[in-house]
């Protein structure tokens, strides 16, 4: 009987504790953006800027050092305040704008194009509202500086897991485990 009780408890624990692994929930290509840089510059602090659209004043600035050796590199963000703000923006149900800049200056000077995603159509049709964002990847596809103008072409990948509550079957297994524990304790007291 002791073995049966332990088995029931183990199955319930494993069922209750199981969680989905993080998966790619969306990806998209950001158009080239250009900014004026000081003469002689060979690298810049690039900026992946994520904000509500239209802007509400809440935004996330995920930064990376960019140079020609950054081409093909994916910068991954999964911790820190800026990542948490970005994850909140992507899951808050508002329209989102995602920009990849070759410098940290994302206002004034130079010019930019943007890729805008709405949460019902965001990044390949995935709605981020029902997800917990676990990481954001910023891949540098092209980077150049010519005539004091820095240019970057990039793409973004968003990883996450479903924010769903446990299924009834999982809760039932957990309940069976608790009942087995109670039964074993009662049996031990009566013996």
N, C-alpha and C positions, 0 to 999 in steps of 0.2 A: 504494500500500500504506500509506503514511503517513497518508493521509486516512482509510482504513478503520480503522486502529488508533486514531486520534483519535476517530472516531465511536463505536467500541465503548467506549472509555474514558468518553466523555461520557455515553452511555446508561447505563452501569453506575453512574456517579457519581450521575446524576439519580435513578435507580431506588433506589439505596441511601440517598440523602439525603432522599427524600420522607417527609414525616410528615403525620399527620392534623391538620386544623385543629381548634381548640377548638370544642366544640358544647355546646348546652344538654343536660345529662344528667339534670336533675331540677329540679322547682319545686314549691312548696307554699305554702299560706296559713297563717300563724301566727295563732292566736286573739288577741283583744285582751288586753293585760296592763295592769294599773293599779298605780301606786305613789303613796304620799303624798309630796308635795314641799313645801318651805317656802312660806309665804304670799308672794304677789307674784311667784312664779316665772313666767317666760314661755317659757323654753326649758330643755332639760335635755341632759345627755350621755347619749344612749341607748346601749343595749348589746344586740348580737346575741350570745347565749351558746350555744356549741356544746360538748357534753360527751358522754362515754360514758354509757350508761344501763343499769343504775343507775350513779350517779356514782362514778368511781374517783379523783377528785382531779385528773385531767388535763382541763383545759377551755381553751377559747379565748374571749376577750372582744373582739369586734370593735365598735369604738365609732364614734359619729357624733353631731353636734350636731343635736338635734331641736327643732323649733318648728312652728307652723302653716304656715310657708312651706316646710317639708320635705315636705309632703303631695305625693305624686306623684314624689318624688325617689328615685332608686336610688343607694345608696352601694355602690361596688364595691371589693372587697378582693382584691388579687392579689400583694401583697408583704408582707414583715415577719414577725416571729416569730409573732404571733397568727394570721396567715393560714396559715403553715406548720403550726402546731399544729392549726388547724381542718381543714385538708386531710388531715392524718394521721389525725385522729379519724374523718373521714367515710370513710376508705378502710381502716380497720384491722380490719374484719370484725365489730366489736361493734355492739350496738344503740346508736343515737344519740338524743340529745334536743336539740332546737333551740328556743330561747326568744327572743322579741323583747321587750325591756324598755324602758319609757319613761325609765328612769334606769339608772345603773350599779349600783344596789343590787339585786342579784338574790337576796338572802337577807335574811329578817327584814323586818317592816313591810309594809304593803299586802298585796296578794294577787296571785297569778298563775295562769294556766292554761298548759298546755304542749301542744305538738304533738310527739309522739314518733314517730320513724321507725326501723324496723329495717333493717339492711343488705340483707336479702333482699326487703324491700318498700319500701325507702327512696325517698321522693319520687317518686311515680308509678311504682313498680315497677322503678326502675333500681337495680342493685347497683353501688355505688361501688367495690367491692373491686378491680375490674379497670381502674380509671381513674386518671389523674393529674389532680388538680383544678388548674385554671389560674386560676379566679376564682370569687368568691362575691358575689352581688348581694343587697342588702337593700333592698327597696322599701317606703317608708312609705305605707301606704294611708289611714291616718287618724291624727290626733294632736290631743289637746285637753287643756286643764287647766281643771278646774272644781272648786270647793270644795277647793282644795289637793290634788287628785287628778289626776295625769298619766296619760293613757291613750294607748296606741299600738296600732294594727292594722297588720300588715305581712305581707310575703311574702318568700320566699327563692328565689333561682335559683342553681343550681350548674352551672358550666361546666367542661368537662374534655376530655381526649382519651384514647383507648384506650392502655393500657400494654402492648400486645401486642409480642412480639418480631417482627423482620422476617420476612416470608414467604420460603419456599424460593426462589420465583422471583426475588425481589430479591437474595438471596444468590447465586443462579446468575448473574445479570447482573453482579454485582460480581466474581465469579470469572472470567467471560469477559473482563471489562476487565483484570483482573490478568494473565490468560494472554496477552492481546493485547500488553500492555506487555512481558512477558517475551519474547515472540516478536520484537517490534520491536527490543528490546535485543540479542537473540542475532543477529539479522540484521545489525544495525549492526556488531557485533564481527567477524563473519565477512567483512564487506565491506572 
